[in-house]
């Protein structure tokens, strides 16, 4: 029987918009993610798309 592992990253209802030609463009809608201790994930995206920023924000929120 496997014991429950704690969430080390938990993102719920993440939404993100950018302004394109002064109009909102939704790029993320209602994203949910749970990463448990011992799991391995990879975040993939082109240069400048915000991978490091979201990772940094998640780390800061967990510590506060």
C-alpha positions as CSV (number, residue, x, y, z in Angstrom):
1,X,0.0,0.0,0.0
2,X,1.4,3.4,-1.1
3,X,1.3,6.2,1.4
4,X,0.0,9.6,0.3
5,X,2.7,12.1,-0.7
6,X,2.3,15.8,-0.1
7,X,1.9,18.4,-2.8
8,X,5.1,20.4,-3.3
9,X,3.6,22.5,-6.1
10,X,-0.1,23.2,-6.4
11,X,-1.5,25.6,-9.0
12,X,-5.3,26.1,-9.2
13,X,-7.4,28.1,-11.6
14,X,-4.4,29.8,-13.2
15,X,-5.4,32.3,-15.9
16,X,-3.2,34.6,-18.0
17,X,-3.9,37.3,-20.6
18,X,-1.8,39.5,-22.7
19,X,-2.7,42.7,-24.6
20,X,-2.3,42.2,-28.3
21,X,-3.2,45.3,-30.4
22,X,-4.9,46.7,-27.3
23,X,-7.2,43.6,-27.1
24,X,-6.9,40.9,-24.4
25,X,-5.7,37.6,-25.6
26,X,-6.2,34.7,-23.2
27,X,-3.2,32.3,-23.3
28,X,-4.0,30.2,-20.2
29,X,-7.5,29.4,-18.9
30,X,-8.3,27.5,-15.7
31,X,-5.0,25.6,-15.5
32,X,-4.6,23.2,-12.5
33,X,-1.4,21.4,-11.6
34,X,-0.4,19.3,-8.6
35,X,3.2,17.9,-8.3
36,X,3.8,15.5,-5.4
37,X,7.0,14.9,-3.6
38,X,9.2,12.6,-5.7
39,X,7.5,13.4,-9.0
40,X,9.5,14.9,-11.9
41,X,8.0,17.4,-14.3
42,X,9.3,19.4,-17.3
43,X,8.1,22.8,-18.4
44,X,8.6,23.3,-22.1
45,X,8.2,26.5,-24.1
46,X,10.1,28.9,-26.4
47,X,12.5,31.5,-25.1
48,X,10.7,34.4,-23.4
49,X,7.3,32.7,-22.9
50,X,7.4,32.9,-19.0
51,X,8.7,29.5,-17.9
52,X,11.1,30.9,-15.4
53,X,8.7,33.6,-14.2
54,X,6.0,31.1,-13.3
55,X,8.5,28.8,-11.6
56,X,9.8,31.7,-9.6
57,X,6.4,32.9,-8.6
58,X,5.4,29.4,-7.5
59,X,8.5,29.1,-5.3
60,X,7.9,32.5,-3.7
61,X,4.2,31.7,-2.9
62,X,5.2,28.4,-1.3
63,X,7.8,30.1,1.0
64,X,5.4,32.9,2.1
